[in-house]
Amino acid sequence: MGNGLFDFFVTGGPFMYPLLLFLFIGMTLIIERCLFFFRFDWSINSGSEGSPFDALLNKNRGQYHDDPESFNRFMEMDCRALLQGLDKGLDMLAAIAGIAPITGFLGTVTGMIIAFRDIVAAGDVSPGLIAAGIYQALITTAFGLIIAVLATFFSVLFKARISRYMKNMEQASNRMYRTLSESQGRE
């Protein structure tokens, strides 16, 4: 058992490889979503040229200004499609948050089985033999839990931001629907 990161990784056993894959996929999703969310125009009813919601609102208001029910129906469909784009990759991130600790625990259990097998084969119980087996086994648990914490944190953070945006979109759409309905009643 060396002191380098690679030696530490190898000491964790074969379950470290799927955990490394989960870390890579999770970090890729986190970085991609952070960059996307940073560049996304979250404004609503700002008149901003880059606001996806304002573009939908203007398009549907222009096409269905005399039919509030159609406006409402098409805004719902368009907003749902917009939210699907914002939600991209978050199910995978949530899956990694759930699978990584289980994989880590599986590595721990198999590591403990190997440690006890080695103890039985050695015929005597030395503290060094037990400690080495436990050390190896717990590395996968720690790695899996670190991955799960990162994936869960960012998944919750992203979903909360999307949820606030969805609520704001719904309120703005409802205001426009009421405005269109009232203007229909006056004609």
C-alpha positions in Angstrom: 0.0 0.0 0.0 1.7 3.2 -1.2 0.9 6.7 -0.4 0.0 8.0 -3.9 -3.5 8.6 -5.2 -3.3 5.8 -7.7 -2.1 3.4 -5.0 -5.0 4.5 -2.8 -7.4 3.9 -5.7 -6.0 0.5 -6.5 -6.2 -0.5 -2.8 -9.9 0.1 -2.9 -10.4 -2.9 -5.2 -12.3 -3.6 -8.4 -15.4 -1.6 -7.4 -13.4 1.5 -7.6 -13.6 1.4 -11.4 -17.4 1.7 -11.7 -17.2 4.4 -9.0 -14.6 6.3 -11.0 -17.0 6.0 -14.0 -19.8 7.4 -11.9 -17.6 10.2 -10.7 -16.6 11.1 -14.3 -20.2 11.0 -15.6 -21.5 12.9 -12.6 -18.8 15.7 -12.8 -19.4 16.0 -16.5 -23.1 16.5 -16.0 -22.5 18.9 -13.1 -20.1 21.0 -15.1 -22.3 21.0 -18.2 -25.4 22.0 -16.3 -23.5 24.7 -14.4 -22.3 26.2 -17.6 -25.7 25.9 -19.2 -27.5 27.4 -16.2 -25.0 30.3 -16.0 -25.6 31.2 -19.6 -29.4 30.6 -19.6 -31.6 33.8 -19.5 -33.9 33.2 -16.5 -35.8 36.4 -16.9 -39.5 36.5 -17.3 -41.5 39.4 -18.7 -38.4 41.5 -19.0 -38.6 42.1 -22.7 -35.2 40.5 -23.0 -34.3 39.3 -26.5 -32.6 36.2 -25.1 -35.3 35.1 -22.7 -36.7 31.7 -23.9 -39.8 32.2 -21.8 -40.5 35.7 -23.2 -40.0 34.4 -26.7 -42.7 31.7 -26.0 -45.0 34.2 -24.4 -44.7 36.7 -27.3 -45.1 33.9 -29.9 -48.3 32.5 -28.3 -49.7 35.9 -27.5 -49.3 36.9 -31.1 -50.8 33.8 -32.5 -53.7 33.3 -30.0 -54.5 36.9 -28.8 -58.1 36.3 -29.7 -58.3 32.8 -28.2 -57.2 32.6 -24.6 -57.9 28.9 -24.3 -55.6 28.1 -27.2 -53.0 30.5 -25.8 -53.2 28.6 -22.4 -53.0 25.2 -24.0 -50.0 26.1 -26.3 -48.1 27.9 -23.5 -48.4 24.8 -21.3 -47.0 22.6 -24.1 -44.2 25.0 -24.9 -43.3 25.5 -21.3 -43.2 21.8 -20.7 -40.8 21.4 -23.6 -38.6 24.3 -22.2 -38.5 22.6 -18.8 -37.5 19.3 -20.3 -34.4 21.0 -21.8 -33.6 22.5 -18.4 -34.0 19.1 -16.7 -31.7 17.4 -19.1 -29.3 15.0 -17.4 -30.7 15.5 -13.9 -32.3 12.1 -13.8 -28.9 10.6 -14.5 -27.3 12.7 -11.8 -30.0 11.5 -9.3 -29.4 7.9 -10.4 -25.6 8.3 -9.7 -26.4 9.8 -6.3 -28.3 6.6 -5.5 -26.1 4.0 -7.2 -22.7 5.3 -6.1 -23.1 4.6 -2.3 -24.6 1.2 -3.0 -21.6 0.3 -5.2 -19.3 1.6 -2.5 -21.1 -0.6 0.1 -20.9 -3.6 -2.2 -17.1 -3.0 -2.5 -16.9 -2.8 1.3 -18.8 -6.1 1.7 -16.7 -7.9 -0.9 -13.6 -6.4 0.7 -14.6 -7.7 4.1 -15.3 -11.1 2.7 -11.8 -11.2 1.2 -10.4 -9.9 4.5 -12.1 -12.7 6.5 -11.0 -15.3 3.9 -7.4 -14.2 4.4 -7.7 -14.4 8.1 -9.0 -17.9 7.9 -6.3 -18.9 5.5 -3.6 -17.3 7.7 -4.8 -19.4 10.7 -4.1 -16.6 13.1 -5.6 -13.2 13.7 -3.1 -10.4 13.6 -4.2 -6.8 14.0 -2.3 -5.8 10.8 -4.2 -8.4 8.7 -7.6 -7.2 10.0 -6.7 -3.5 9.7 -5.5 -4.0 6.1 -8.7 -5.7 5.0 -10.9 -3.2 6.7 -8.9 -0.3 5.3 -9.3 -1.7 1.8 -13.0 -2.3 2.2 -13.8 1.1 3.6 -12.1 3.0 0.7 -15.0 2.1 -1.6 -17.6 3.2 0.9 -15.9 6.6 1.3 -15.5 7.1 -2.4 -19.1 6.1 -3.1 -20.4 8.4 -0.4 -18.3 11.4 -1.7 -19.8 10.9 -5.2 -23.3 10.6 -3.8 -22.9 13.8 -1.8 -21.7 15.8 -4.8 -24.4 14.3 -7.1 -27.2 14.9 -4.6 -26.1 18.4 -3.7 -26.0 19.6 -7.4 -29.2 17.6 -8.3 -31.2 19.3 -5.5 -29.6 22.7 -6.4 -30.5 22.4 -10.1 -34.0 21.1 -9.4 -34.7 23.9 -7.0 -33.7 26.5 -9.5 -35.9 24.9 -12.2 -38.8 24.7 -9.8 -38.6 28.4 -9.0 -38.4 29.2 -12.7 -41.4 26.9 -13.4 -43.4 28.7 -10.7 -42.5 32.1 -12.2 -43.4 30.9 -15.7 -46.8 29.6 -14.5 -47.6 32.9 -12.8 -46.6 35.0 -15.8 -48.6 32.7 -18.2 -51.7 32.9 -15.9 -51.5 36.7 -15.8 -51.3 36.8 -19.6 -54.2 34.4 -19.8 -56.3 36.6 -17.6 -55.4 39.6 -19.6 -56.4 37.9 -22.9 -59.6 36.6 -21.3 -60.6 40.1 -20.0 -59.9 41.7 -23.4 -62.1 39.0 -25.0 -64.9 39.9 -22.5 -64.7 43.6 -23.4 -65.1 43.0 -27.2 
